[in-house]
Amino acid sequence: MSDHHITALVTLSTDVPQPKNGGVRSGYAPHHKFDGVEYLVSGFHSYVDSEIHYPGETVMAEITFPSWAFFGGQIKPGDIFEIREMSRLVGSGIVQSVDA
């Protein structure tokens, strides 16, 4: 068993009001909205490098969800999801693999 639940290709939006100009790095913990899951789920992103990633970038992320036991069975490779900071849409992702 791995220490993360999914691997996903994530894109940070460039058109977000007040975008995260300072960028994000491993440890970033936004919310995620998956089709079929009725609520936002928090998840911790880990990137393969220790670099900061900025709006407009697409990067591979390993994501760990504290509440995985409650919704993980509904997630499969190919699922597209929104990355949010509560109501603010800040990016999107596509599940590459379910690793849990």
PAKETOR-454573 format. One line per 2 residues: number of its first residue (from 1); for each residue x, y, z of N, C-alpha, C, O. Coordinates in nm, 2 decimals, padded with zeros to 4 digits. Example, Ala and Ser with C-alpha at 12.3 -4.5 7.8 and 13.67 -1.06 7.14 Angstrom:
BEGIN
1> 01.32/-00.57/00.78/01.23/-00.45/00.78/01.32/-00.33/00.78/01.42/-00.33/00.85  01.28/-00.22/00.71/01.37/-00.11/00.71/01.29/00.00/00.79/01.34/00.11/00.80 $
This chain:
BEGIN
1> 00.08/-00.12/00.00/00.00/00.00/00.00/00.09/00.12/00.00/00.19/00.13/00.07  00.05/00.22/-00.08/00.13/00.35/-00.09/00.09/00.45/00.02/-00.01/00.43/00.09 $
3> 00.17/00.55/00.03/00.14/00.66/00.13/00.05/00.76/00.07/00.02/00.86/00.14  00.00/00.75/-00.05/-00.09/00.84/-00.11/-00.21/00.76/-00.17/-00.19/00.64/-00.19 $
5> -00.32/00.83/-00.21/-00.43/00.76/-00.26/-00.44/00.76/-00.41/-00.48/00.66/-00.47  -00.41/00.87/-00.47/-00.42/00.88/-00.62/-00.30/00.96/-00.67/-00.23/01.03/-00.60 $
7> -00.27/00.93/-00.80/-00.17/01.01/-00.87/-00.26/01.08/-00.98/-00.34/01.02/-01.05  -00.24/01.21/-00.99/-00.32/01.29/-01.08/-00.24/01.39/-01.16/-00.14/01.45/-01.10 $
9> -00.28/01.42/-01.28/-00.22/01.53/-01.35/-00.30/01.65/-01.32/-00.42/01.66/-01.36  -00.24/01.75/-01.26/-00.32/01.87/-01.21/-00.27/01.99/-01.29/-00.15/02.01/-01.32 $
11> -00.37/02.08/-01.32/-00.34/02.21/-01.39/-00.39/02.32/-01.30/-00.50/02.32/-01.25  -00.30/02.42/-01.27/-00.34/02.53/-01.19/-00.39/02.64/-01.28/-00.32/02.68/-01.38 $
13> -00.51/02.69/-01.26/-00.58/02.79/-01.35/-00.50/02.92/-01.35/-00.44/02.96/-01.25  -00.51/02.98/-01.47/-00.45/03.11/-01.49/-00.55/03.22/-01.47/-00.52/03.34/-01.45 $
15> -00.68/03.18/-01.48/-00.79/03.28/-01.48/-00.86/03.29/-01.35/-00.98/03.33/-01.35  -00.79/03.27/-01.24/-00.86/03.27/-01.11/-00.85/03.42/-01.06/-00.74/03.48/-01.07 $
17> -00.96/03.48/-01.01/-00.94/03.61/-00.95/-00.84/03.60/-00.83/-00.85/03.51/-00.75  -00.75/03.69/-00.83/-00.65/03.69/-00.73/-00.58/03.55/-00.73/-00.58/03.48/-00.63 $
19> -00.52/03.51/-00.84/-00.45/03.38/-00.85/-00.34/03.37/-00.75/-00.29/03.46/-00.69  -00.30/03.25/-00.73/-00.19/03.21/-00.63/-00.06/03.25/-00.70/00.02/03.16/-00.74 $
21> -00.03/03.38/-00.71/00.09/03.42/-00.78/00.22/03.37/-00.71/00.32/03.36/-00.77  00.21/03.35/-00.58/00.32/03.30/-00.51/00.35/03.15/-00.53/00.45/03.10/-00.49 $
23> 00.26/03.08/-00.60/00.27/02.94/-00.63/00.24/02.85/-00.52/00.21/02.89/-00.41  00.24/02.72/-00.55/00.21/02.62/-00.45/00.33/02.51/-00.46/00.40/02.50/-00.56 $
25> 00.34/02.44/-00.35/00.44/02.34/-00.34/00.39/02.22/-00.27/00.28/02.22/-00.22  00.47/02.11/-00.25/00.42/02.00/-00.18/00.37/02.04/-00.04/00.43/02.13/00.02 $
27> 00.26/01.98/00.00/00.20/02.02/00.12/00.07/02.10/00.10/-00.01/02.12/00.19  00.06/02.16/-00.02/-00.06/02.24/-00.05/-00.18/02.15/-00.03/-00.18/02.03/-00.08 $
29> -00.29/02.20/00.03/-00.40/02.11/00.07/-00.54/02.18/00.03/-00.61/02.23/00.12  -00.57/02.19/-00.10/-00.69/02.24/-00.14/-00.81/02.14/-00.13/-00.79/02.03/-00.08 $
31> -00.93/02.18/-00.17/-01.04/02.09/-00.17/-01.05/02.04/-00.31/-01.00/02.09/-00.41  -01.12/01.92/-00.32/-01.14/01.86/-00.45/-01.28/01.82/-00.47/-01.35/01.78/-00.37 $
33> -01.34/01.84/-00.59/-01.48/01.81/-00.62/-01.48/01.71/-00.73/-01.45/01.74/-00.84  -01.52/01.58/-00.69/-01.53/01.48/-00.79/-01.68/01.46/-00.82/-01.77/01.47/-00.74 $
35> -01.71/01.43/-00.95/-01.85/01.39/-00.99/-01.88/01.27/-00.90/-01.80/01.18/-00.89  -02.00/01.26/-00.86/-02.05/01.15/-00.78/-02.02/01.15/-00.63/-02.07/01.07/-00.55 $
37> -01.94/01.25/-00.59/-01.91/01.27/-00.45/-01.98/01.40/-00.41/-01.95/01.51/-00.47  -02.07/01.40/-00.32/-02.16/01.51/-00.29/-02.10/01.62/-00.21/-02.17/01.72/-00.18 $
39> -01.97/01.61/-00.18/-01.91/01.72/-00.09/-01.77/01.74/-00.14/-01.71/01.66/-00.21  -01.71/01.85/-00.09/-01.57/01.88/-00.12/-01.48/01.79/-00.03/-01.52/01.78/00.09 $
41> -01.37/01.74/-00.08/-01.28/01.66/00.00/-01.14/01.73/00.00/-01.09/01.76/-00.10  -01.09/01.74/00.12/-00.96/01.80/00.14/-00.85/01.69/00.10/-00.87/01.57/00.13 $
43> -00.75/01.73/00.04/-00.64/01.64/00.01/-00.51/01.71/00.01/-00.50/01.83/-00.03  -00.40/01.64/00.04/-00.27/01.70/00.05/-00.19/01.66/-00.08/-00.18/01.54/-00.11 $
45> -00.14/01.76/-00.15/-00.07/01.74/-00.27/00.08/01.72/-00.24/00.14/01.79/-00.16  00.14/01.63/-00.31/00.29/01.61/-00.30/00.34/01.60/-00.45/00.29/01.52/-00.53 $
47> 00.43/01.69/-00.48/00.48/01.70/-00.62/00.62/01.62/-00.62/00.69/01.62/-00.52  00.65/01.57/-00.74/00.77/01.49/-00.75/00.90/01.57/-00.73/01.01/01.51/-00.70 $
49> 00.89/01.70/-00.73/01.01/01.78/-00.71/00.98/01.88/-00.59/00.87/01.87/-00.54  01.08/01.95/-00.55/01.05/02.04/-00.44/01.04/02.19/-00.49/01.05/02.28/-00.41 $
51> 01.00/02.20/-00.62/00.98/02.33/-00.68/00.85/02.39/-00.64/00.76/02.32/-00.60  00.84/02.52/-00.66/00.71/02.59/-00.65/00.65/02.58/-00.79/00.71/02.60/-00.89 $
53> 00.52/02.56/-00.79/00.44/02.56/-00.92/00.34/02.67/-00.92/00.28/02.70/-00.82  00.33/02.73/-01.04/00.26/02.86/-01.06/00.14/02.84/-01.15/00.13/02.74/-01.22 $
55> 00.04/02.94/-01.14/-00.07/02.93/-01.23/-00.03/02.91/-01.37/00.06/02.97/-01.42  -00.10/02.82/-01.44/-00.08/02.79/-01.58/00.00/02.66/-01.59/00.01/02.60/-01.70 $
57> 00.07/02.61/-01.49/00.15/02.49/-01.49/00.06/02.37/-01.48/-00.05/02.37/-01.42  00.10/02.26/-01.55/00.05/02.13/-01.53/00.15/02.04/-01.48/00.27/02.03/-01.53 $
59> 00.12/01.97/-01.37/00.22/01.89/-01.30/00.16/01.76/-01.24/00.04/01.76/-01.21  00.24/01.66/-01.23/00.19/01.53/-01.17/00.19/01.55/-01.02/00.29/01.60/-00.96 $
61> 00.09/01.51/-00.95/00.08/01.51/-00.81/00.03/01.38/-00.75/-00.05/01.31/-00.81  00.09/01.35/-00.63/00.04/01.24/-00.55/-00.05/01.30/-00.45/00.00/01.39/-00.38 $
63> -00.17/01.26/-00.43/-00.27/01.32/-00.34/-00.31/01.22/-00.23/-00.35/01.11/-00.26  -00.31/01.27/-00.11/-00.36/01.19/00.00/-00.48/01.26/00.06/-00.48/01.38/00.09 $
65> -00.59/01.18/00.09/-00.71/01.23/00.14/-00.74/01.18/00.28/-00.75/01.05/00.29  -00.75/01.26/00.38/-00.78/01.21/00.51/-00.92/01.13/00.52/-00.93/01.04/00.60 $
67> -01.01/01.17/00.43/-01.14/01.10/00.44/-01.16/00.99/00.33/-01.27/00.96/00.29  -01.05/00.94/00.28/-01.05/00.84/00.17/-01.14/00.72/00.19/-01.21/00.68/00.10 $
69> -01.15/00.68/00.32/-01.23/00.56/00.35/-01.38/00.58/00.32/-01.45/00.49/00.30  -01.42/00.71/00.31/-01.56/00.74/00.29/-01.60/00.75/00.14/-01.72/00.74/00.11 $
71> -01.51/00.78/00.06/-01.54/00.81/-00.08/-01.45/00.74/-00.18/-01.48/00.74/-00.30  -01.34/00.69/-00.14/-01.24/00.63/-00.23/-01.28/00.53/-00.33/-01.23/00.51/-00.44 $
73> -01.38/00.45/-00.29/-01.44/00.34/-00.37/-01.51/00.40/-00.50/-01.53/00.32/-00.59  -01.53/00.53/-00.50/-01.60/00.59/-00.61/-01.50/00.65/-00.72/-01.55/00.69/-00.82 $
75> -01.37/00.65/-00.69/-01.28/00.71/-00.77/-01.20/00.61/-00.86/-01.16/00.51/-00.81  -01.18/00.65/-00.98/-01.12/00.56/-01.08/-01.03/00.64/-01.17/-01.05/00.76/-01.19 $
77> -00.93/00.57/-01.24/-00.85/00.64/-01.33/-00.94/00.70/-01.44/-01.03/00.64/-01.49  -00.90/00.82/-01.49/-00.97/00.89/-01.59/-01.07/00.99/-01.53/-01.12/01.08/-01.61 $
79> -01.11/00.98/-01.41/-01.20/01.08/-01.34/-01.14/01.22/-01.35/-01.02/01.24/-01.32  -01.22/01.31/-01.38/-01.18/01.45/-01.39/-01.23/01.52/-01.26/-01.35/01.49/-01.22 $
81> -01.16/01.61/-01.20/-01.20/01.67/-01.08/-01.16/01.82/-01.08/-01.07/01.86/-01.14  -01.24/01.90/-01.00/-01.20/02.04/-00.98/-01.11/02.05/-00.85/-01.13/01.97/-00.76 $
83> -01.02/02.15/-00.86/-00.94/02.18/-00.74/-01.00/02.32/-00.70/-01.00/02.41/-00.77  -01.03/02.32/-00.57/-01.10/02.44/-00.52/-01.04/02.49/-00.39/-00.98/02.41/-00.31 $
85> -01.06/02.61/-00.36/-01.03/02.67/-00.23/-01.17/02.72/-00.18/-01.21/02.83/-00.21  -01.24/02.63/-00.12/-01.38/02.64/-00.09/-01.46/02.67/-00.22/-01.46/02.58/-00.31 $
87> -01.52/02.79/-00.23/-01.61/02.81/-00.35/-01.52/02.86/-00.47/-01.58/02.86/-00.59  -01.40/02.89/-00.45/-01.31/02.94/-00.56/-01.24/02.83/-00.64/-01.17/02.75/-00.58 $
89> -01.27/02.82/-00.77/-01.21/02.72/-00.86/-01.07/02.76/-00.89/-01.05/02.87/-00.95  -00.97/02.68/-00.86/-00.83/02.72/-00.88/-00.76/02.63/-00.97/-00.64/02.65/-01.00 $
91> -00.82/02.52/-01.02/-00.76/02.43/-01.11/-00.84/02.31/-01.13/-00.96/02.30/-01.09  -00.78/02.21/-01.20/-00.85/02.09/-01.23/-00.75/01.97/-01.24/-00.63/02.00/-01.24 $
93> -00.80/01.85/-01.24/-00.71/01.74/-01.24/-00.77/01.62/-01.31/-00.90/01.61/-01.32  -00.69/01.52/-01.35/-00.74/01.40/-01.40/-00.67/01.29/-01.33/-00.54/01.28/-01.33 $
95> -00.74/01.19/-01.28/-00.68/01.08/-01.20/-00.61/00.99/-01.30/-00.66/00.94/-01.40  -00.48/00.97/-01.27/-00.40/00.88/-01.35/-00.40/00.74/-01.30/-00.40/00.64/-01.38 $
97> -00.40/00.73/-01.17/-00.40/00.60/-01.10/-00.46/00.61/-00.96/-00.44/00.71/-00.89  -00.52/00.50/-00.92/-00.56/00.49/-00.78/-00.46/00.40/-00.71/-00.45/00.28/-00.75 $
99> -00.39/00.45/-00.61/-00.28/00.38/-00.56/-00.30/00.33/-00.42/-00.21/00.26/-00.36  -00.42/00.35/-00.36/-00.44/00.31/-00.22/-00.49/00.17/-00.22/-00.52/00.11/-00.11 $
